[in-house]
Amino acid sequence: MKAIGFKTSLPISEADSFILFDKEIPVPANRELLVKVQAISVNPVDFKVRQNSLKDKVQETPKIIGWDATGIVEAVGETVSLFKKGDMVFYAGDITKDGCNQEYQLIDERIVGIAPKNISIEQAVAMPLTSLTAWEILFDRMRLSAEKDKGKSILIIGGAGGMGSVAIQLAKKLLGLTVIATASRPETIDWCKKMGADHVVNHRNLVESVKNAGFEQVDLILDFVDVNQYWEAFVALIKPQGRIGSISAAAQPVNLQQLKSKSVSFHWELMFTRSTFQADDMIEQHTILNNIAGLLDDGTIQSTLHTTVHGFSVEHLKEAHRLLESGTAIGKMVIAF
């Protein structure tokens, strides 16, 4: 089968930043599925791993990344109980194992969902990683519920990105929150409104922009961009007894002491935690993905697909990485095989 990987971390402009190569089709064991991949989408974690995982070293076998796929189950391990051959599935994967930038992939059934049936595979593959992350941070980490939190205000940093696009919808449709999203360009402002944001504010002058929208402070903050860049704004904007959630890698320590007087809680989220540590509740991701598929199928939420290219190739993967590295991506970019 064909796979695309890299032997060392290089700028995306370099010829060998991605390499096409052949490898054997693997055989599933235990709870693994062998999936014939039909489409993938690309996330910021992809280019960050490409840039940093093989710095100053050269690996003999190319490293395969990629964490969003849809495909058909071709074979199952001996203890698989959730799926059968022929099932159409979607998933985000496990960062400790080979990713989906290949024609066939092994994946643990506990982190796989049945793909939505009423939308295209391209629309479906845009959703797993961002949906899992947004769901986990809202419901598992920050412990929000419609019963007790409906009507509260939530500020979402990075509203037009893949993560923010899903979080806006879940916050609005499932939790009944008043959603304030950040964006600064006309096209990203329009996208946030399309996703359901009640207000769109400019991240370049965050505190003033939020106050101009009519909010002295907010109940909840979600950071999908850079916790260090916005930390002082978060401290100023969060209400007493509020909650802040973040997925960003803090380059510098954040001063949690600044939240103490307001009794504000802070929550980290990493979508790969459950699979990396083989957590007791790892199968929760199977349940979440099935829930997301249902919400997509009944129209409660919409796919965040923005751009599709056709053909599994080095150039298309480079194109996706260049777009994400530019920081101007809207929604998700998908590569259909």
Buried (B, 14 or more C-beta within 10 A) or exposed (E): BBBBBBBBBBEBEEEEBBBBBEBEBBEBEEBBBBBBBBBBBBBBBBBBBBBEBBEEEEEEEBBBBBBBBBBBBBBBBEEBEBBEEEBBBBBBBBBEBBBBBBBBBBBBBBBBBBBBEEBBBBBBBBBBBBBBBBBBBBBBBBEBEEEEBEEBBBBBBBBBBBBBBBBBBBBBBBBEBBBBBBBBEEEBBBBBBBBBBBBBBBBEEBBEBBBEBEBEBBBBBBBBBBBBBBBEBBBBBBBEEBBBBBBBEEEEEBEEEBBEEBEBBBBEBBBBBBBBEEEEEBBBBBEBBBBBBBBBBEEEBBBBBBBBBEEBBBEBBBBBBEBBBEEEBBBBBBBBB
